[in-house]
């Protein structure tokens, strides 16, 4: 139980310490659910029933809207943990791919689309900071999205592997990147 509490508190400290809400994932194996990641979310903003409820530690920062002592719930994240089998299987050809921009990552960080086919990428900024989706090919850039803003862009690319990233200064440098496979 002490290990579980330590993992939960580490997630909470990370999530509120850098102003991130509902983005940091706990190690799923800690709770015995290897296929489900957990994300910390202030209960005031949450819907549904949390797997676990804790209070934000005394070191909680306020940029994410969380104060020390606020109730924080651990909920199943929207993006499941990838299994080795899922990682090797190509994604089914889809007309739409959903991508969430969070502080400081894309969810999913990797995805596959069919080559030479129009695919709509549905983008939502679920982070606190401004983000965008950029690929250094054919001038692909979504433009900046503020917190909560959503939109889309259409990709039609030849087969290959492409890096996508957030071009807001500093975001790519600290790891807000992903990989697109086109086959």
TAWOCOR-V128097 format. One record per residue. OMEGA is omega in degrees with one decimal (none if undefined). Layout:
omega
OMEGA
OMEGA
//
This chain:
omega
179.0
178.7
177.6
-179.4
179.1
178.9
179.6
179.9
177.3
178.2
-178.5
179.6
178.2
-173.9
-179.3
-177.4
178.3
174.5
-179.2
176.4
173.4
-177.4
-176.4
-177.4
172.3
175.4
-173.5
-178.0
-179.6
-180.0
176.7
179.1
-173.4
-178.9
-176.3
174.2
179.0
179.3
178.9
-179.2
174.3
-176.8
179.7
-177.9
-170.8
170.2
-179.1
-177.6
179.3
173.5
-176.7
176.7
176.2
174.7
177.0
-177.9
179.8
-179.4
-178.3
177.8
-178.5
-178.0
179.5
179.0
-177.7
177.1
174.6
179.7
176.6
177.0
178.6
177.6
172.8
-177.4
173.2
179.5
178.7
-178.5
-179.7
175.4
-179.5
174.0
178.7
179.7
-178.8
-177.2
-177.7
-179.8
177.3
178.9
178.4
178.0
-177.5
178.2
-178.8
174.0
179.8
178.5
177.2
175.8
-179.2
-179.2
6.9
-177.9
170.4
175.2
1.3
179.3
175.6
173.3
-176.3
175.8
178.4
179.6
173.7
-178.9
175.3
176.7
177.4
175.0
179.1
-174.8
173.6
174.7
176.4
177.8
178.9
-176.4
174.9
178.7
174.5
-179.8
-175.2
171.1
-177.2
177.2
175.5
177.9
-178.4
179.3
-176.7
-167.8
-175.9
177.2
174.6
-179.1
179.2
-177.8
179.9
177.9
-179.7
171.3
-177.9
176.9
172.3
-171.8
173.2
179.6
179.2
177.5
-175.4
173.5
169.8
-175.2
173.1
-176.7
173.8
-176.0
177.4
-175.3
178.2
-177.8
-179.9
168.8
177.9
-178.2
176.2
-178.4
178.0
175.5
179.0
-178.6
none
//
